[in-house]
Amino acid sequence: MCGAWKKDMDKAREEGLAEGLATGRKKLIETALVMLKDGLPIEKVSQYSGLSVSEIEKISLNNK
């Protein structure tokens, strides 16, 4: 019984972590888009956000 509980807790923790990371990435992308719309160069958006230049270029093209 205790092993099953631990397994369930580990699975729930992993799911919560994955959800939190996805939410954080979504917010990061939204912030990068605002920075681009405000005229910041892609290189600065990359520097401040931690996203790669290629990721920002892709995001930019997908949101025009």
N, C-alpha and C positions, 0 to 999 in steps of 0.2 A: 504494500500500500504506500509506504513512504517513497519508494522508488518511482511509482507512477505519479505521485504528487510532484516530486522533483522534476520529472520529465515534463509534466504539464507546465510547471513554473518556468522552466528553461525555454520551452516553446513560446510561452506568453511573453517572456522577456525579449526573445529574438524578434517576435512580431512587433512588439512595441518599439524596439530599437529601429527596425526597418521603417516603420511608419514615421517615427520622429526624423529619421534621416531624409525620407522623401519629402516631408513637410518643410524641413530646413532647406533642402535643395530648391524646392519650389519658391520659397521666399527669397532665396539668393538670386534666382533667375529673375524674379519680379523686380528686385532692387537693381540688378544689372540693366534691365530694360529701362527703368526710370533714369538711370545714369546716362544711358545712351541717348534717350530722348532729350535730356538736358544738355546734350552736346559734348559730353566727355569723350575723349578719344578711347578707342577700344583698348589700347595699351594700359590706360589709367584704370578703366573698368576692371581689367584683368588683375592689375596690381592690387586694387582695393577689395575685389571680390574673391580672389583666389581661383577664379575660373580661368581656363586657358583661353588664349586669343582665339583659337579655332572654335571653342565652345561658344564664345561670345559672338563670333561671326555667324555661326549656325543659328543661334538664338535670334540674332538681329534679322537674318534673312527670313526666318519662320514667323516673325511678328511684324511684318511690314504691311 
